[in-house]
Amino acid sequence: MRKDLVRFFGKCCLLGLPVLLFAAIYLIGDPFRVLYRYEFGDYYGEVPYSLDWDYVSTEMLLSRYQKTPYDAFIFGSSRSFTYHCSNWIKHIPGAKPFHYPAASETLYGVYTKVKLIDRIGLKMRHALLVLDSFTLGGVTPPSDHTHIVHPTASGGSWWEFHLVFLKAALQKFFIVKYADYSLFGQLRPYMLDIFQDTKKKARVDPSTNEYHFDGDERELATDADRYYRERAQYFPKREKKVDPSVIGELNRQYLE
């Protein structure tokens, strides 16, 4: 009987080992940078996968606004990256600008950001809103780990927020790839479905959260024709078309 119990508990321990290992890697490593407080300086190339830009941008704002009372904001998706606070401020002297983007930004996301800015007592004297039909049409709260809105802005559940990232860590063997990369610092072929080399691709100014793609700028300055030729798949021939109307009653409420 005793041997059977020992064997039973031994099997339980073996079965539970992967769960304990996953928990240890996730809790200690915090791969998505959502469990603990971070300064989020020049963060773009810190990890070889996408963080939640909405969460990161909001954390940067919340950690800095008391020292720097921002009063000018750039909103939008990655399309807004080409609009720099350092250029904009030439037209709004004396302002304190902050770039407040999110990946695949939605109108809902912009709305929650504007409400948060008002709630923490900042005065929005200037705003630059970079829009497209996707942003204008987005009134549903994003639910995946690269787009979910910061709970402080959305008023959503922190438990549900963290559950999204736990699920993401279990998908596509993410936690295995993360552990491998953390130990050896190498991007292996089996990782490339979700990992990519982000080092030196962009530089983030911690004071304004604006993005500078210095590597691309250097390539363009050196040989623009070659730059576009090597990336021809990203620049397809555009067809003239008009996107369908996306502004409904809820969209209008957010805009107002």
N, C-alpha and C positions, 0 to 999 in steps of 0.2 A: 504493500500500500504506500509506504513511504517513498519507494523508488518511483512509483507511478506519479506521485505528487511532484517529486523533484523533476521528473521528465516533463510533466505538464507545464510547470512553471518555467522550465528551461525553454520549451517551445514558445511560450508566451513572450519571454524575453527576446528570443530571436525574431519573433514576428513584430514586436514593438520597437526593435532597434532602428529600423528605417524611419519610423515616426519620430523617435528621439533625435536621430541624426538630422532629419529635416528641420525639426524645431530649433536645434542648436545652431545650425547654419543660418536659418532665417532670423532668429532673434539676435544672434551675435553680429552677423554680417549686415543685416538690414539692407538687402540689395536694392530696394526701391526708395530708400531714404525717407521713409514715412513713420518709422517707429520712434526716432529720437530727433533732437533739435540739431540743425546744421546751419552753418553760416552761409552756405551756398554762394561761394565766390565765383571764380571762373570754373563753373561746374560742367560745362558741356562735354568735355572729353574725359571726365573722371571714370565713367563706366562705359563699356562697349554696347550699350543698349539704351533705349529711350526711357528717361524718367518722365513723370507726369509734369509737364511744363506748367500746367495750371496750379498744381500744388506748390511747385518750387517757386514760381513767381509770387504767389500769395505769401509763402513763408518769408521770402525776401522783403516784401512790402511790410509785413507785420513786425519783422525784426529791425527795420530801419526807419520807419516813418516818424518815430518820436524824436530821433536825432535829425532827420531830414524830412521836414513837412512837405512832401511832394504836393504839387498843385497843377501838374500837367501830365497827362497820361496818353500813351499810345496803346490802343486796343486792336486785337485782330489775331489771325492765325500766323503761321510761318510766313505768309505773304507780307506781314508787317515788318519782317526782319530788315528789310531794305530801308526802312525809315528809322533814322538814328536820332536819338535825343541830342547828340552833340551837334547835329546839323539844325535840328528844329529850334534849339534854344537861340540860335542867331536871329530868329524871327519873333521870339517871345522873350526878350531880355529880362533877366531877373527871375525867371521861372525856375522851378525845380522839377524837371521831368523824370518820369519813370515809365519804362516799357513794360506793359502788363499783358503779355500774350498767353495763348494756350494752343496746343497742337489741335488742328482742325476746330478752331474756335467756333462757337455757336452764339446766336443772339442771346440764348439763355445764359451762357457763360459770361458774356459782356454785362448783361443785366445784373447778375450776382456780384460782379466785381464793382460795378458802380454803386450798388447798395452797400457793399462792404466799405468802400471808400467814404461814403457818407456816414456810416455807422461808427467808424473809428475817429470821426471828427475832422477829416481832411477836406480842404476846400478845392474843388475842381474848377480851376480858372480857365484851363485849356484842355482840349481833348482832340485827339486825332484817331478816327475810327476807320480802319482798313476793312472794307466789306467786299464780299462776293455773294453769289446766290446761295452757296452752302451755308455761310455764316448767317445770312438773313433768314434762311429757312429753318435754322436749328432752334427749336423751342423745347426739345425733349432733353432732360438731364442725361449727359453721357454716363455710361455705366461700366466702361472698361478701364483697365489700370493705367493707360496712357492719356486718358481724357477726363476721368471723373473729377468733378469740381471739389475743391477744398471744402470740407464741412463747415469751416468757419464762415465761408462766403455763402454756401448754399443753405446752411441750417440743417443739413442732412445728418444722418446717424454716423457717428465715428465707427461704431461696430460694423455697419454695412460697408463703410469705406475700407476698413482694414480687411474685411472678408474678400473684397475684390482683389486685393494684392496677394492674399494667401492663395486664392484660386489661380492667379497668374503664375505664382511660383511653382505650382504643380503642373502647369501646362508645358508641353513640348520639352520635357526634361529640363526646364529652366534652372532649377536648383542645382542639378548635376553640372550643368554648363557653368553656372556661376561659381560653384566650388572649385571646379577645374581651373577656370580662368583666375580666380583669386589666389590659388596656390602656385600656379606656374606662369601666369601672365601671358599666355599664348592663345591666339585665336585659332582653333582647330576647325577643320572642314565641317564637322558635325554640328558646330555651333552657329554656322553662318545663316541659318534660317531665321534667327532672332538677334544675333550679335553682329556688330559691324565695327570696323576700325574708325572711331570718332576722334582719336587723338589728333590735335593740330588742325582739325577741320574748321573749328570756330573758336572764337575768343569772346568771353562774356565780361562786360564791364560790371563789376559788383555794385557800383554806386547807382547805376541806372537800369541794369538788366538788359542792356542793348547788346546785340549780337554783331560780331565782325567776322566775316569769312575771309580771313587774310590770305589763306592758301589759294582760294579761288581768285581773289583779286590779283595776286601775283601772277598766276597763270594767264589771266586775261590781259594783264599789262605786257606780258612777255610775248604771247602769241594768241591773239583772240580767235583767229580762224581755227587754229588747232584745238583750242578749248571747246568750241562749239561742235567741231567735227567729231571729236571723241565722245561727245555727249549728245549726239544727234537724236538718240531715242527719247531724250527728255524735251526735245523741241520739235514736235511733229507739226506738220503744216496745219494751220488753223483754218477752220471753216467758219464762214460768217453765219452766225445763228443768234437767236434771241432766246435766253432762258425763260421758261415759263414763270408765271407769277408765283411767288412763294409767301407773300405777306398776307396772312390771315388776321383774324381778330386778336389772337394771343400775341402774334408778332407785333402788331400795332401797339398793344399794351406795353410790351417791353420797350419799344422805341419811344413811346411817350413818357 
